[in-house]
Amino acid sequence: MNARLTTRRFSITSTVIYLILILWSLTTFFPFAWVLNNSFKDTSLVVSDSFSLAFTTIYRTDRNGIVVHEGVLLDEHGREMYDKLLFDKDGNPILEKDQGGVALDPNSPFSQLLGKSSFAQNQSDSILQAYDTVKGSKVYDPASPAIKLTPTLGNYVEAFTNPNVNILRGYRNSIILSGSVTVVVMLLSCMMAFAMTRYMFPGKKIVHILIVAALMFPAFSTIVPVYRMISQAGLFDTLQGVALVQIAGNLAFATMVMIGFVASLPYELEEAAFMEGAGVWRIFWGIILPLSKSALATVGIFTFIWSYNDLFVQMVLLRSKALMPISAILREISSQYGTDFGLMAAAVVVVVVPMLAVYIALQKNIIKGLTAGAVKG
Amino acid sequence: MLYRDKRPLLVLLVPSFALMVIFLYYPFVMNIYNSLFDIKGMIGRPEAFLGLQNYVTFFTRDPVAMTALKNSLMLMPLTVVFQVGTAIVLALLVDNIKRGQQFFRVVFFFPIVISATAIGLMFSLFYNYDGGMLNQILRMLGQEKVLWLSKQRAYTMVIIPVLWQYVGFYFVIVLTGLAAVPDEINESASIDGASGLQKVWYITLPMIKDVLITCTTLAITGAVKVFDLPAVIAKFGAPNGLTHFLGTYMHQQAFVAQNVDYGSAISIVIVVIGVVVAQGVGKALKPRRDLEGGQI
């Protein structure tokens, strides 16, 4: 209603509104697009031109900006020829025989080395490039084909085959870890919510306060003693250890959401089932759990996202690379291969895409559940 | 009666509670205890009793700790202004449009689903001195390259992704709050000649005050817990510990420098600040809502 009134009166206003909203969605969208685009490019191209689209043809240039050709010029003895060559401003080599009266730029380091006096003063735009093992300038044969940078899957191949950072194993670990954490949290939080909403018992208030208080403990404030206990129990560097800690960390939030939901379930169904002779467990498995499906979905999705993305606990409790879930692998890649931009972009894509897929598939549940949990809790 | 037999409670409550006692309450208390003793190494036993010495060191003798504290405290008002503020503006705008609400909801929420590690990596690709995205833009504009993570800029550059990532989270919460505001109130205000901004200020915002308090509290407590993004973008508070936050500094002290008791003390500081500020925000904002509730 309100919206209709406003849009009819100010169509300029609504244009401005859409403009602002689209601008913000660009900030959330553009970074991923940039990374996705660059994940299909060779690192040298990411560094030199990260905005070109991956599927256009681009010529590879070396660090001096000269187009790289497959062949290198050879001298009369058939050796690769790196000196006595002039390049014009566009980076094209000028062969010795064509040089004629072309003189050197007296300011170039090479001519300074030889002494300015040996060169004619009539300057053209040419630069002498001697092969330099430090700079690595080469003299390419313009007759050979220029090297094109076409879209490459090389970064992905590297990400999936590099023995140090095995992404497939990372996926497996993440699914085992976050999957089991999610299932256990869903079950336990529903049981807690069932107990807290259906039973009267002494100390119930205190239990409730303890659950709320558990929301306040950040992982920092428990991690040192947890590390010691996990080590003593022989669970250091195991997925079970990480799972236990993550389950405990997610239970409080999940229970709060579930309590809100289970409390609203009609009591009559349970009473009727009881009259027909069903026990507490039949009621829990047959009525409470199935009826709580939507809330359980929310809790499950959030637990999964948090567990999948939680770097801190994984970093502290895992050491061997064979056990690292995908987030820890990502950090490993960034510290080992930080300069390989192509590989890093591919790794980011590989980590992000499953989460985005899950999110887009389930986004209705996520947003609904988020607001229910956050506004109540 | 159905729920008179209390025995099922053992099965329903005990496993969860055991987990929470073992992995939350007990370690939390142990952590306070540990912070009062000298502990050598990760699995060393508490030795000499230090009392509050770690806390004294933290507040008086450790310049990096002060930087970390200052950085974390500064982040709190910034999250409120930029995260909750931007979220309110975006939510008000989306609430006013007819088409595409769903689209903006989905897109604005993107960054929350992504791990902070991935976002951190992405932003390091933007900030990189050699061939980073920002310096490529500068080069296209014919400008000199800039060292984005220099001493002067590092803090700003590190908190930009921190602030940006969670806008969508508060956006969704505020938007749900807005959906609960009855249309009639806005319509009658329009008939009385209230302008758009007046309606927002005098009607909409007071009516979603509860939601705004929740968002503010979540934003501030979230600011104290920041870890992943700074840990990935600027490792170990680089440069010179200038980008340390309480969380990253705690991790460095406890797990890298093996200064376990000191790390524990820092983590207690984190909890205390979180609780005190959350309580303070609640107290500061709630009485005023009661008054206004009375007026309406």
Contacts between the chains, C-beta under 8 A, distances in Angstrom:
chain1	res1	chain2	res2	distance
A	1	B	183	4.5
A	1	B	186	7.9
A	1	B	187	6.1
A	2	B	96	7.6
A	2	B	183	5.2
A	2	B	186	4.5
A	2	B	187	6.3
A	2	B	190	7.6
A	3	B	95	7.6
A	3	B	96	5.6
A	3	B	97	6.7
A	3	B	98	5.5
A	4	B	98	7.4
A	5	B	187	7.2
A	5	B	190	6.1
A	6	B	96	5.8
A	6	B	196	6.9
A	7	B	96	7.8
A	7	B	97	7.6
A	7	B	98	6.7
A	13	B	196	7.9
A	14	B	96	7.5
A	14	B	97	6.5
A	17	B	93	4.8
A	17	B	96	6.1
A	17	B	97	6.0
A	18	B	97	6.8
A	18	B	100	7.7
A	20	B	89	8.0
A	20	B	90	7.9
A	20	B	93	6.1
A	21	B	90	6.8
A	21	B	93	5.7
A	21	B	94	6.4
A	21	B	97	7.4
A	21	B	100	7.7
A	21	B	104	5.5
A	24	B	86	7.7
A	24	B	90	6.0
A	24	B	108	6.8
A	24	B	167	7.8
A	25	B	103	7.9
A	25	B	104	6.2
A	25	B	107	4.4
A	25	B	108	6.5
A	27	B	164	6.7
A	28	B	107	5.7
A	28	B	108	6.0
A	28	B	110	4.8
A	28	B	111	5.5
A	28	B	168	6.8
A	29	B	107	6.1
A	29	B	110	7.0
A	31	B	119	7.8
A	31	B	122	5.4
A	31	B	123	8.0
A	31	B	126	7.6
A	32	B	110	7.2
A	32	B	114	7.9
A	32	B	122	7.9
A	34	B	133	6.7
A	35	B	122	5.6
A	35	B	125	7.1
A	38	B	125	7.7
A	46	B	131	6.9
A	47	B	130	6.7
A	47	B	131	3.0
A	48	B	131	6.6
A	49	B	136	7.2
A	50	B	131	7.4
A	50	B	133	5.5
A	50	B	136	5.6
A	51	B	136	6.9
A	188	B	15	6.2
A	188	B	16	4.5
A	188	B	19	7.5
A	189	B	16	7.4
A	191	B	11	7.6
A	191	B	12	4.5
A	191	B	13	7.5
A	191	B	15	7.7
A	191	B	16	6.8
A	192	B	12	6.8
A	192	B	13	6.3
A	192	B	16	5.0
A	194	B	12	6.1
A	195	B	8	7.7
A	195	B	9	5.6
A	195	B	12	3.9
A	195	B	13	5.0
A	198	B	2	8.0
A	198	B	3	5.0
A	199	B	3	5.2
A	199	B	6	6.8
A	199	B	9	5.9
A	199	B	12	7.9
A	200	B	3	7.6
A	201	B	6	5.9
A	201	B	9	6.1
A	207	B	13	7.3
A	207	B	17	7.6
A	210	B	20	7.4
A	210	B	25	7.3
A	211	B	20	7.8
A	214	B	20	5.6
A	214	B	24	5.2
A	214	B	25	7.5
A	216	B	221	8.0
A	216	B	271	7.0
A	216	B	274	6.8
A	216	B	275	6.2
A	216	B	278	8.0
A	217	B	24	5.4
A	217	B	28	5.6
A	217	B	271	6.9
A	218	B	224	7.3
A	218	B	225	4.7
A	218	B	247	7.6
A	218	B	267	7.6
A	218	B	270	6.2
A	218	B	271	6.8
A	218	B	274	7.0
A	220	B	225	7.4
A	220	B	227	7.7
A	220	B	246	7.9
A	220	B	247	5.7
A	220	B	250	5.1
A	220	B	251	7.5
A	220	B	266	7.7
A	220	B	267	4.2
A	220	B	270	5.4
A	220	B	271	8.0
A	221	B	27	7.9
A	221	B	28	5.7
A	221	B	31	5.6
A	221	B	267	4.4
A	221	B	268	6.6
A	221	B	270	6.4
A	221	B	271	4.8
A	222	B	23	6.8
A	222	B	24	5.9
A	222	B	27	3.8
A	222	B	28	5.4
A	222	B	31	6.3
A	223	B	27	7.7
A	223	B	254	7.5
A	223	B	267	7.5
A	224	B	27	7.5
A	224	B	30	8.0
A	224	B	31	6.1
A	224	B	34	6.3
A	224	B	42	7.9
A	224	B	254	5.6
A	224	B	260	5.9
A	224	B	263	6.3
A	224	B	264	5.4
A	224	B	267	7.4
A	225	B	26	7.1
A	225	B	27	3.6
A	225	B	30	3.9
A	225	B	31	5.7
A	225	B	34	6.8
A	226	B	23	5.9
A	226	B	27	4.9
A	227	B	42	6.7
A	228	B	42	7.4
A	228	B	43	5.9
A	229	B	22	7.2
A	229	B	27	7.2
A	231	B	42	7.9
A	231	B	43	6.1
A	244	B	19	6.9
A	244	B	23	6.5
A	245	B	23	5.5
A	247	B	19	6.0
A	248	B	19	4.5
A	248	B	20	5.6
A	248	B	22	7.1
A	248	B	23	3.5
A	248	B	24	5.5
A	249	B	23	7.2
A	249	B	24	7.4
A	251	B	16	5.7
A	251	B	19	6.5
A	251	B	20	6.0
A	252	B	20	7.1
A	252	B	24	7.8
A	255	B	16	7.3
A	270	B	2	6.3
A	271	B	2	6.5
A	274	B	2	4.4
A	280	B	2	7.4
A	280	B	3	7.4
A	280	B	5	7.2
A	280	B	8	4.7
A	281	B	8	7.3
A	283	B	2	7.6
A	305	B	113	6.2
A	308	B	115	6.9
A	309	B	114	7.7
A	309	B	115	3.6
A	309	B	116	6.6
A	309	B	117	7.2
A	309	B	228	7.9
A	311	B	115	7.2
A	311	B	116	7.0
A	311	B	117	5.2
A	311	B	227	7.6
A	311	B	228	5.0
A	311	B	231	7.3
A	312	B	227	5.6
A	312	B	228	7.1
A	312	B	247	8.0
A	312	B	251	7.3
A	315	B	251	7.9
A	316	B	251	7.9
A	316	B	255	6.1
A	327	B	115	5.1
A	327	B	117	4.9
A	327	B	118	7.9
A	330	B	115	7.3
A	330	B	117	5.0
A	330	B	118	6.2
A	330	B	121	6.4
A	331	B	117	5.6
A	331	B	232	6.5
A	334	B	117	8.0
A	334	B	120	7.9
A	334	B	121	5.1
A	334	B	124	7.1
A	334	B	232	6.5
A	335	B	235	7.6
A	338	B	124	7.6
A	341	B	125	6.0
A	341	B	128	7.6
A	341	B	131	6.9
A	344	B	121	5.9
A	344	B	125	6.4
A	345	B	125	6.8
A	347	B	121	7.4
A	348	B	118	4.8
A	348	B	121	5.4
A	348	B	122	5.8
A	351	B	115	6.4
A	351	B	117	7.5
A	351	B	118	5.1
A	352	B	114	5.2
A	352	B	115	7.6
A	352	B	118	5.2
A	355	B	113	5.1
A	355	B	114	6.2
A	355	B	115	7.2
A	356	B	110	7.2
A	356	B	113	6.4
A	356	B	114	7.3
A	358	B	113	7.8
A	359	B	109	7.5
A	359	B	110	7.6
A	359	B	113	4.3
A	360	B	106	7.1
A	363	B	105	7.8
A	363	B	106	5.4
A	363	B	109	7.2
A	366	B	109	7.5
A	366	B	113	8.0
A	367	B	105	6.3
A	367	B	109	6.8
A	367	B	172	5.4
A	370	B	169	7.5
A	370	B	172	6.0
A	370	B	173	7.2
A	371	B	172	6.4
A	371	B	173	5.9
A	371	B	176	4.0
A	374	B	173	5.3
A	374	B	214	6.2
A	374	B	218	7.0
A	375	B	173	6.7
A	375	B	176	6.8
A	375	B	177	7.3
A	375	B	210	7.7
A	375	B	211	6.4
A	375	B	214	6.3
